[in-house]
Amino acid sequence: MPPLENNDVDGRNVDANSAKQFKRVVPMPQGPAPSSAARRLHAYRANISTSSSFEIRKLSPSPKFSEEVSMCRQDGDTSGSDGEEESPATLEHHTALSSANKTPVYKAPIVTEEVDFASLLATRAGLLSFLTRPVARSTGVVECYVKRRNMGAGKLFPEYYLYTRNGDHFLMAAKKQGNKRTSNYYVTMHNRDFAKDSPDYLGKVRANFVGTEFQLFDRGGSSKEKPTDGAASFRDIGASREELGVVVYAANVLGARGPRKMQVYLPRVNMVDDKVEEWKGKEDMALPDAMLERVRRGDVSKFHHLINKPPRWNDQVKAYVLNFNGRVTMASVKNFQLIAPEDHEIVLLQFGRVDKHEFTMDVRWPFTPLQAFGVALSSFDSKIACD
């Protein structure tokens, strides 16, 4: 990548201080840039089905996209923490993207299935089962979106709400907790009750002090009681908690000006029956953070290992860009796509901004929606060591 000093964007010279903000990953342009954030959001929602049934999309096997991606300047949104202001220059940068006139060489055909999610989610048991089981491979990609509430008194302790794509079905919510030594997010099936002893409590996401390691836990207690197995299943409150996943952010390989680098580890799911495979040994039984400890020492053979799809630098528009197929419309350091290291063609989890406080989240097997939401929550938290 060429040095960022003395770059030229839209006919303007960019000094070194401005260049330090070139960190946000922006979506592949899909057409002319809109004239305002409101028009962007309106166009996004206009493409959403108004049907009361939840829409699931199947991607054709092994979709291939062009290795050439367009990229855009990365002003603002550098901390990655909640409460940041979107740069007013974003619109100009979308104009720069459009002027490049780049489009995907190939877009995977999509088959739409109408699934009666209203019936599936009508009961607490149905919702609980959907949120805590891996997305069925036969259903393809489950499309959702996240709304953030962090205004007024709640700015320091924001809340996040996950909905199905058309907004008709609330799935779960999370809230950042106060009085904690590190960032903690409680996740619940209730849209207002975030208490840990609530019957709707699902689990939590816990960060280390510098925001580089995140652990996803189920609803079990923090008792030192030894678990009977290593299954990351959903259990009653009172049982010893289990780790559902680990997210690790690293210092940017492209330097402080580059986008984030992240790795995700999930308990391995059996491809035959979708059950979580046993992964704990005797040495792990006494460790409350056994999964994280295994990741730290590189013993990850029994985990799904995922990485973020690396965006590419394009000198024409001065940015890092990924192809989100129209599901992400705004530049943000929070935007990411997760893939298996051995297969860069299939995106397993995709997350990105469409408005100041609205983000899309698309997930497929082997993630459960709860795990996917936890990974998305980690992207909101500030990261001292890598931002």
QUIFENPE-V552097 format. One record per residue. N is the residue number from 1. BURIAL is b if it has 16 or more other ideal C-beta (glycine too) atoms within 10 Angstrom, else e. Layout:
# QUIFENPE-V552097
n & burial
N & BURIAL
N & BURIAL
This chain:
# QUIFENPE-V552097
n & burial
1 & e
2 & e
3 & e
4 & b
5 & e
6 & e
7 & b
8 & e
9 & b
10 & e
11 & e
12 & e
13 & e
14 & b
15 & e
16 & e
17 & e
18 & b
19 & b
20 & e
21 & b
22 & b
23 & b
24 & b
25 & b
26 & b
27 & b
28 & b
29 & b
30 & b
31 & e
32 & e
33 & b
34 & b
35 & e
36 & e
37 & b
38 & e
39 & e
40 & b
41 & b
42 & e
43 & e
44 & b
45 & e
46 & e
47 & e
48 & e
49 & e
50 & e
51 & e
52 & e
53 & b
54 & b
55 & b
56 & b
57 & b
58 & b
59 & b
60 & e
61 & e
62 & e
63 & e
64 & e
65 & b
66 & e
67 & e
68 & e
69 & b
70 & b
71 & b
72 & b
73 & b
74 & b
75 & b
76 & b
77 & b
78 & b
79 & e
80 & b
81 & b
82 & b
83 & e
84 & b
85 & e
86 & b
87 & b
88 & e
89 & b
90 & b
91 & b
92 & b
93 & b
94 & b
95 & b
96 & b
97 & b
98 & b
99 & e
100 & b
101 & e
102 & b
103 & e
104 & b
105 & e
106 & e
107 & e
108 & b
109 & e
110 & e
111 & e
112 & e
113 & e
114 & e
115 & e
116 & e
117 & b
118 & e
119 & e
120 & e
121 & b
122 & e
123 & e
124 & e
125 & e
126 & e
127 & b
128 & b
129 & e
130 & b
131 & b
132 & b
133 & b
134 & b
135 & b
136 & e
137 & e
138 & e
139 & e
140 & b
141 & b
142 & b
143 & b
144 & b
145 & b
146 & b
147 & e
148 & b
149 & e
150 & b
151 & e
152 & e
153 & e
154 & e
155 & e
156 & e
157 & e
158 & b
159 & b
160 & b
161 & b
162 & b
163 & b
164 & b
165 & b
166 & b
167 & e
168 & b
169 & b
170 & e
171 & b
172 & b
173 & b
174 & b
175 & b
176 & b
177 & e
178 & e
179 & e
180 & e
181 & e
182 & e
183 & b
184 & b
185 & b
186 & b
187 & b
188 & b
189 & b
190 & e
191 & e
192 & e
193 & e
194 & b
195 & e
196 & e
197 & e
198 & e
199 & e
200 & b
201 & b
202 & b
203 & b
204 & b
205 & b
206 & b
207 & b
208 & e
209 & e
210 & e
211 & b
212 & b
213 & b
214 & b
215 & b
216 & b
217 & b
218 & b
219 & b
220 & b
221 & e
222 & e
223 & e
224 & e
225 & e
226 & e
227 & b
228 & e
229 & e
230 & b
231 & b
232 & b
233 & b
234 & b
235 & b
236 & e
237 & e
238 & e
239 & b
240 & b
241 & b
242 & b
243 & b
244 & b
245 & b
246 & b
247 & b
248 & b
249 & b
250 & e
251 & e
252 & e
253 & e
254 & b
255 & e
256 & e
257 & b
258 & b
259 & b
260 & b
261 & b
262 & b
263 & b
264 & b
265 & b
266 & b
267 & b
268 & b
269 & b
270 & e
271 & e
272 & e
273 & e
274 & e
275 & e
276 & b
277 & e
278 & e
279 & b
280 & b
281 & e
282 & e
283 & e
284 & b
285 & e
286 & e
287 & e
288 & e
289 & b
290 & b
291 & b
292 & b
293 & e
294 & b
295 & b
296 & e
297 & e
298 & e
299 & e
300 & b
301 & e
302 & b
303 & b
304 & b
305 & e
306 & b
307 & b
308 & b
309 & b
310 & b
311 & b
312 & e
313 & b
314 & b
315 & e
316 & e
317 & b
318 & b
319 & b
320 & b
321 & b
322 & b
323 & b
324 & b
325 & b
326 & b
327 & b
328 & b
329 & b
330 & b
331 & b
332 & b
333 & b
334 & b
335 & b
336 & b
337 & b
338 & b
339 & b
340 & e
341 & e
342 & e
343 & e
344 & e
345 & e
346 & e
347 & b
348 & b
349 & b
350 & b
351 & b
352 & b
353 & b
354 & b
355 & b
356 & e
357 & b
358 & b
359 & b
360 & b
361 & b
362 & b
363 & b
364 & b
365 & b
366 & b
367 & b
368 & b
369 & b
370 & b
371 & b
372 & b
373 & b
374 & b
375 & b
376 & b
377 & b
378 & b
379 & b
380 & b
381 & b
382 & e
383 & b
384 & e
385 & e
386 & b
387 & b
